[in-house]
Amino acid sequence: MSAEIRVWEPVGSDDYEYHHVESVTGYHGVAMTPLGSPERAMAAAKDEARGVGWWVINGDEKFKVHNVKVSAHGPARVHSATKPPFGEWREVTA
C-alpha cells in the first residue's frame, strides 16, 4: 500500500530549486515500452539509476517528490507523502 500524497508549500522565501530528470524513454517514461518486455525492465533500471522524477534541491541537499507545481502567482507546491526535510513547509489543500 502506498503512502498518501500530500501538498506542501514553503513558508517564507522560496529559495529552492526544482529539477526534473526525464526518463531514458522520453516524456511518457517506461509506459511506452511493451509490458513485461526486456526493454521495459532495462528502461526502468536505467531510470532508477538516473533518479528520474522531480527533485527539490537546497544547496547540496536533494529530496525526491511525486510532482511539483510552479506558479507565477505564488509559491511552488510540492506533492509528496512527507514534507522536504529542510526548511519550513506547510501542508495545503490542493
Phi and psi in degrees as GROMACS dihedral restraints (atoms count N, CA, C in turn):
[ dihedral_restraints ]
;  ai    aj    ak    al  type     phi  dphi    fc
    3     4     5     6     1   -89.1    20    10
    4     5     6     7     1   158.2    20    10
    6     7     8     9     1   -74.3    20    10
    7     8     9    10     1   153.0    20    10
    9    10    11    12     1   -70.3    20    10
   10    11    12    13     1   132.2    20    10
   12    13    14    15     1   -83.8    20    10
   13    14    15    16     1   129.1    20    10
   15    16    17    18     1  -116.8    20    10
   16    17    18    19     1   167.3    20    10
   18    19    20    21     1  -113.3    20    10
   19    20    21    22     1   130.3    20    10
   21    22    23    24     1  -126.3    20    10
   22    23    24    25     1   147.2    20    10
   24    25    26    27     1  -135.2    20    10
   25    26    27    28     1   149.8    20    10
   27    28    29    30     1   -70.1    20    10
   28    29    30    31     1   145.9    20    10
   30    31    32    33     1   -94.0    20    10
   31    32    33    34     1   129.6    20    10
   33    34    35    36     1    85.7    20    10
   34    35    36    37     1  -145.1    20    10
   36    37    38    39     1   -72.6    20    10
   37    38    39    40     1   145.6    20    10
   39    40    41    42     1  -104.1    20    10
   40    41    42    43     1    78.5    20    10
   42    43    44    45     1   -98.5    20    10
   43    44    45    46     1    23.7    20    10
   45    46    47    48     1   -93.7    20    10
   46    47    48    49     1   155.8    20    10
   48    49    50    51     1   -99.1    20    10
   49    50    51    52     1   147.2    20    10
   51    52    53    54     1  -123.1    20    10
   52    53    54    55     1   123.6    20    10
   54    55    56    57     1  -130.6    20    10
   55    56    57    58     1   136.7    20    10
   57    58    59    60     1  -114.8    20    10
   58    59    60    61     1   127.7    20    10
   60    61    62    63     1  -102.7    20    10
   61    62    63    64     1   119.3    20    10
   63    64    65    66     1   -83.2    20    10
   64    65    66    67     1   151.5    20    10
   66    67    68    69     1   -63.2    20    10
   67    68    69    70     1   152.0    20    10
   69    70    71    72     1   -64.4    20    10
   70    71    72    73     1   -19.0    20    10
   72    73    74    75     1   -96.6    20    10
   73    74    75    76     1     6.6    20    10
   75    76    77    78     1   101.7    20    10
   76    77    78    79     1  -164.7    20    10
   78    79    80    81     1   -56.5    20    10
   79    80    81    82     1   -43.7    20    10
   81    82    83    84     1   -84.8    20    10
   82    83    84    85     1    -4.1    20    10
   84    85    86    87     1    68.8    20    10
   85    86    87    88     1  -157.0    20    10
   87    88    89    90     1   -64.5    20    10
   88    89    90    91     1   -14.0    20    10
   90    91    92    93     1   -62.5    20    10
   91    92    93    94     1   -18.0    20    10
   93    94    95    96     1   -88.4    20    10
   94    95    96    97     1    -1.8    20    10
   96    97    98    99     1   -99.4    20    10
   97    98    99   100     1   153.8    20    10
   99   100   101   102     1   -61.2    20    10
  100   101   102   103     1   133.7    20    10
  102   103   104   105     1   -57.5    20    10
  103   104   105   106     1   130.1    20    10
  105   106   107   108     1    77.8    20    10
  106   107   108   109     1     3.1    20    10
  108   109   110   111     1   -83.0    20    10
  109   110   111   112     1   156.9    20    10
  111   112   113   114     1   -61.8    20    10
  112   113   114   115     1   -32.2    20    10
  114   115   116   117     1   -62.2    20    10
  115   116   117   118     1   -40.3    20    10
  117   118   119   120     1   -66.6    20    10
  118   119   120   121     1   -44.6    20    10
  120   121   122   123     1   -62.7    20    10
  121   122   123   124     1   -41.9    20    10
  123   124   125   126     1   -65.9    20    10
  124   125   126   127     1   -44.0    20    10
  126   127   128   129     1   -63.4    20    10
  127   128   129   130     1   -42.1    20    10
  129   130   131   132     1   -63.2    20    10
  130   131   132   133     1   -41.2    20    10
  132   133   134   135     1   -65.9    20    10
  133   134   135   136     1   -41.9    20    10
  135   136   137   138     1   -64.5    20    10
  136   137   138   139     1   -42.5    20    10
  138   139   140   141     1   -61.4    20    10
  139   140   141   142     1   -43.6    20    10
  141   142   143   144     1   -61.0    20    10
  142   143   144   145     1   -42.7    20    10
  144   145   146   147     1   -66.4    20    10
  145   146   147   148     1   -33.8    20    10
  147   148   149   150     1   -82.5    20    10
  148   149   150   151     1   -13.0    20    10
  150   151   152   153     1    75.8    20    10
  151   152   153   154     1    42.9    20    10
  153   154   155   156     1   -60.3    20    10
  154   155   156   157     1   139.3    20    10
  156   157   158   159     1   126.6    20    10
  157   158   159   160     1  -166.7    20    10
  159   160   161   162     1   -91.9    20    10
  160   161   162   163     1   142.4    20    10
  162   163   164   165     1  -132.5    20    10
  163   164   165   166     1   141.1    20    10
  165   166   167   168     1  -102.7    20    10
  166   167   168   169     1   129.8    20    10
  168   169   170   171     1  -120.9    20    10
  169   170   171   172     1   132.3    20    10
  171   172   173   174     1  -130.8    20    10
  172   173   174   175     1    91.5    20    10
  174   175   176   177     1    65.6    20    10
  175   176   177   178     1  -118.1    20    10
  177   178   179   180     1   -90.1    20    10
  178   179   180   181     1    -6.0    20    10
  180   181   182   183     1   -91.4    20    10
  181   182   183   184     1   138.9    20    10
  183   184   185   186     1  -128.8    20    10
  184   185   186   187     1   146.0    20    10
  186   187   188   189     1  -139.0    20    10
  187   188   189   190     1   121.5    20    10
  189   190   191   192     1   -80.6    20    10
  190   191   192   193     1   132.8    20    10
  192   193   194   195     1  -128.1    20    10
  193   194   195   196     1   166.6    20    10
  195   196   197   198     1   -71.4    20    10
  196   197   198   199     1   -43.1    20    10
  198   199   200   201     1  -161.4    20    10
  199   200   201   202     1   161.3    20    10
  201   202   203   204     1  -134.2    20    10
  202   203   204   205     1   133.0    20    10
  204   205   206   207     1  -116.0    20    10
  205   206   207   208     1   114.9    20    10
  207   208   209   210     1  -102.5    20    10
  208   209   210   211     1   135.6    20    10
  210   211   212   213     1  -127.7    20    10
  211   212   213   214     1   143.1    20    10
  213   214   215   216     1   -76.8    20    10
  214   215   216   217     1   -12.9    20    10
  216   217   218   219     1  -106.0    20    10
  217   218   219   220     1     6.2    20    10
  219   220   221   222     1  -178.0    20    10
  220   221   222   223     1  -175.4    20    10
  222   223   224   225     1   -69.6    20    10
  223   224   225   226     1   156.9    20    10
  225   226   227   228     1   -64.6    20    10
  226   227   228   229     1   150.2    20    10
  228   229   230   231     1  -117.7    20    10
  229   230   231   232     1   129.6    20    10
  231   232   233   234     1  -106.7    20    10
  232   233   234   235     1   130.0    20    10
  234   235   236   237     1  -101.1    20    10
  235   236   237   238     1   116.4    20    10
  237   238   239   240     1  -161.8    20    10
  238   239   240   241     1   155.5    20    10
  240   241   242   243     1   -68.1    20    10
  241   242   243   244     1   -32.2    20    10
  243   244   245   246     1  -130.6    20    10
  244   245   246   247     1   158.5    20    10
  246   247   248   249     1   -74.0    20    10
  247   248   249   250     1   154.3    20    10
  249   250   251   252     1   -56.9    20    10
  250   251   252   253     1   145.2    20    10
  252   253   254   255     1   -78.8    20    10
  253   254   255   256     1     1.4    20    10
  255   256   257   258     1  -123.8    20    10
  256   257   258   259     1   150.5    20    10
  258   259   260   261     1    72.6    20    10
  259   260   261   262     1  -174.9    20    10
  261   262   263   264     1  -110.5    20    10
  262   263   264   265     1   128.7    20    10
  264   265   266   267     1  -130.2    20    10
  265   266   267   268     1   148.0    20    10
  267   268   269   270     1  -123.4    20    10
  268   269   270   271     1   145.5    20    10
  270   271   272   273     1   -78.4    20    10
  271   272   273   274     1   135.6    20    10
  273   274   275   276     1  -128.1    20    10
  274   275   276   277     1   163.7    20    10
  276   277   278   279     1   -86.6    20    10
  277   278   279   280     1   137.8    20    10
